[in-house]
Amino acid sequence: MEDRTSQEQASPEIKSRVQDSFDRQGLMGHLGARITHIAPGRVHIALPSRPEVTQQHGYFHAGATSAIADSAGGYAAFTLFPENTSVLTVEYKINLLAPAAGEYIEAVGTVLKSGRTLTVCQLEVFGVQDDRRSLVANGQQTLIRVNRPEQ
């Protein structure tokens, strides 16, 4: 059964707020990652394969895999936060299940529980080759909602 959030789209305002924040992240830009889907409580981030994001055996580096997973979960939570708030990761754990290989990897962050202060997300990362997706990492993350200072 497919999760309803895979079909839903976030409002244009939320999409804009998420994309604007993502565009300010130096690391995501440096890695070449991009957001491919924004829905309420769910965000997908893709990272194309290239030598700069691989480790010595040619697989995606665990650091790159973890970084896009962290951001996907953070932005999934952010889609449910009120305006004038922001998000910070409190902690996350990731299990690397298989070598991350493919044309690109895709991280999917999904909110499991959104609270007043803390939000918990599920993290999944897939290796994608042609139209085949293989789960290469999964994890869980806790995020905190913070008020943005007045501009």
N, C-alpha and C positions, 0 to 999 in steps of 0.2 A: 504494500500500500504506500503510495507516494504522499509525503508530508504536504499539507495544504500550502505551506509557506514557499514551496518550490514553484508554485504557480502564481502566487500573489506578487504584486509589485508595491513598492513603497510609494508614498505620495511624492510629487515633484519636489516639494520643499525638503523632505527628508533625504531624498536622493541627492539633492544639491548640497545639503549640509554634510552628508557623509563624504561625498566626492571632494568637496572643498577641504575637509579635514585630511582626507587621504592624500590629496595633492600636496599638502604641507609636510608630509613625512619624507624626510630625506632618504631614509633607508629603503622604503618601498620604491622610490624613484631610482635610487642607485641600483637596486636589484633588477629593475625592469618589470615589477609586478603591476597588475592592473585589476581593478574591480570589474567583475563580469556580471554580477547580479546583486541587486539590493531589494530585499523584501522585509516586511516587519519581522524582526527577530532572526533574520537570516541574511548572511552576506557571503558571496563567493569571490575569491581572489585567485587569479591565474598568474603563473610565473613561467615564461617560456624557457626552454633549455638553451643554454649557451655556456661556454667554458668558464665564465666568471662566476657561475653559481654552482659549480660541481666540485666534488672532492677528487682525491687522487685516482679513484677507480672509474670516474666518469659519471657517477650517479649524482643526483642533486645533493648538495651538502645539507647535513642535518640542521645547520644554522639557518639556511635559507628556508628549508621546510618549516622549521619552528617559527621563524619570523612571520611568514605569511599566515600560518595557523593562528598565531597570536593576534595579528591584525584583523583577520576575518572574524574571530570571536569578539574582539573589541568593538568592531563596527556593527556586528549583529546586535550587541547590547545597545550601542549608541542609537540605533534606529528606534528604540523604544523609550529613549530618554527625552524629557522635556527640553524645549528650547532654552538656551542660556545655561546648559550644563555640558559637561564633557565626561570623558571616560579615561580611567587608568587601570592597567592590569595590576591586580593584587598578587596573584600567583597563577601558574599553570603547570600542568604535567603533560608530557607527550610521550607516547610509546611509538617507536619506530618499528613497524611491523614487517617491512620488506624494503629492499633497496628502491629508492625513489628514482624511477626512470620513465622516459617518455618524451613526447614532443613538448609537453609542459606538465606542470603539476598544478592542481587546483585545490585550494583550501576552502572548506565550507565551515563557517561558524554558525551555530544554531543555539538560540537562547533556550535553556531548559527551565530556568526560573528567574524572573525579573522582580527584584525587590525594590523597596524604597531607597536603599543604600547599596546593597550588594546584588550582583547578577551572576548567575552561573551559566556557562556555555559549554556545549559539546563542540569539540574540534575534530575535523576529519580532513585528511589530505589524500588526494587520489593522484596516481600517475596516469596520464592520458596519452595513449598512442592510437592514432586513427580514431575509431569510435569506441575503443576499449578503455574502460576505467578500472583501475585496480587500487584498492585501499592500501596505502603505504604507511600511514600514520594516523593515530587517533589520540585524543586527550580530553582533558577537562580544564576549565579556566574559571577563575573568580575575578570579577571586575568591580570597581567602585565608581559610583556616580559622584562627580564633583561639580560644584557650582563654578561657572566661569566668572572671573572678575569683571566688574562693570568696565566697559570700554570708555 
